Amino acid sequence: MHRGIRGWLILAALAPVAFLVTYMIQPEVRRAAFWGDAWRDQPLAARVHLLPEAAVPSLRGILARRDGKSAIAPASNADYVVEDLQTAIGSLPDSVRRLVSGHLIGIYLVEGLGGGENAHNLGMAIEVYGFFHQHVGTVILIDRDETDMRANQAMAGLEYVPSGNYRGVTVEARLARRDADTRSTTLRYVLLHELGHLIDYDEGITPRSFSYGASRDGCGFTCLSWLTPVRHRYSQRLDTAMRSIHEGKVDAYVSMLPKTFESLAQSNFPSLYAATDPAEDFAESFAQYVHTEMLGQPWKMILRVNGTIKAELNACYLDRRCPRKKAYFDALLGGHAG
């Protein structure tokens, strides 16, 4: 009996050491201590900064493991982008700001965020942990250069479609009305997507490991789109094709677009990017809901081949093809209440 008690005492004594080791092997930017607590008392607009130099080595380590290389750095000459981001934050519905305020550590402007497969990465959300590996908050990175364009132009990059005429294939993208087709709208949509990841991290919405097509109970939002492998098998092909773009295999990807648009228009995925991964599905579904339902902006893509319309993809909330997702966000954000 004494041996059993002694064993438990030893384990209890070693537990803090185990937590400390686990905490210290995390990349520095994933540790709550790196960011401090001052952000908790700041209004959201005051949490927009240039990336601190001290964060660069840790971030490069994270991105290099994911993409093989990284040239990320603090954005320079970016005061105008800080102002645009503050404008974007100010235009968010009150219910969105309230939802994220307790978990948004900061928004940091960078350059060189892309690299490897993510050569056109506009933003990134990084979860931050406490000593006991508990979720503390999220840091959002926004690339100054990749977001420095009008919203309708940026949508092509967001959705991995041709921004011009590619061998007779064109995609007309509408992310904003003419009077709102600005860089600030681009930044707001990118920010909304990353805030979707923040909410996901905070609420534990997307399962940490998800077997494609697996049948499971209680997978919540993820169950709305990801349980039937045959029905959504095209999403895996699309994901592979997206990655192949950066290897110069554009022809095969573009040739898939008419069929891809047709399939997506019959699904409850809000966008092409949403169909690649459950976590991206949640982030895109959140961003598109706030953008279209709460802010009254358009979301539409029109695919033409040699000038002839072959397919159209509208916001899933506007054409009523994702009613359960709409009900989910109605409940989360109080319907259309500001």
SULCOR-V70603 format. One record per residue. RES is the residue in one small letter. PSI is psi in whole degrees, -180 to 180 (999 if undefined). Layout:
# SULCOR-V70603
res=(RES RES)
psi=(PSI PSI)
This chain:
# SULCOR-V70603
res=(m h r g i r g w l i l a a l a p v a f l v t y m i q p e v r r a a f w g d a w r d q p l a a r v h l l p e a a v p s l r g i l a r r d g k s a i a p a s n a d y v v e d l q t a i g s l p d s v r r l v s g h l i g i y l v e g l g g g e n a h n l g m a i e v y g f f h q h v g t v i l i d r d e t d m r a n q a m a g l e y v p s g n y r g v t v e a r l a r r d a d t r s t t l r y v l l h e l g h l i d y d e g i t p r s f s y g a s r d g c g f t c l s w l t p v r h r y s q r l d t a m r s i h e g k v d a y v s m l p k t f e s l a q s n f p s l y a a t d p a e d f a e s f a q y v h t e m l g q p w k m i l r v n g t i k a e l n a c y l d r r c p r k k a y f d a l l g g h a g)
psi=(-43 -36 -39 -43 -42 -38 -43 -38 -40 -44 -41 -37 -33 -20 -47 -35 -42 -43 -42 -45 -46 -41 -43 -23 -8 145 145 -39 -10 -1 132 -34 -29 -36 -16 -167 -2 -29 -27 -28 1 143 157 -41 -25 -3 14 124 167 148 130 143 -34 -21 -14 -50 -43 -44 -41 -35 -43 -49 -33 -38 -32 -38 -4 -15 163 136 26 142 161 139 140 155 50 19 -36 -32 -36 -45 -41 -38 -39 -37 -43 -43 -42 -24 -4 146 147 -38 -32 -46 -41 -39 -37 -13 -38 -1 -7 102 -41 160 122 129 131 171 154 26 -38 161 146 -130 -22 44 -21 42 116 -30 170 139 132 121 139 138 155 -176 -37 21 27 150 130 -41 -168 139 133 131 136 128 121 -45 -42 -22 5 67 165 158 -45 -32 -42 -29 -33 -43 -39 -35 7 48 161 134 -10 -153 118 99 45 -8 125 151 118 118 135 101 -11 151 164 -40 -10 12 75 169 -35 -38 -40 -51 -41 -42 -42 -43 -42 -42 -47 -34 -31 -42 -40 -47 -41 -48 -45 -43 -10 44 -49 129 141 -39 129 118 120 125 4 148 121 151 147 26 9 -128 -39 -31 -21 -23 -16 19 -19 104 -38 -44 -34 25 -28 -24 -34 -41 -39 -43 -44 -42 -39 -44 -33 -19 -41 -5 9 9 60 -36 -48 -40 -49 -36 -22 -19 -44 -45 -38 -46 -44 -44 -44 -35 -17 8 -179 20 133 -20 173 -46 -34 -27 6 -18 141 -39 -39 -31 -46 -47 -42 -39 -41 -50 -45 -35 -52 -42 -44 -47 -39 -34 -8 27 157 162 110 145 134 120 126 142 117 40 -9 131 123 -27 153 144 118 164 134 -24 -33 -32 13 36 2 61 -33 -33 -39 -45 -37 -49 -27 -44 -41 -38 10 40 -131 16 138 999)
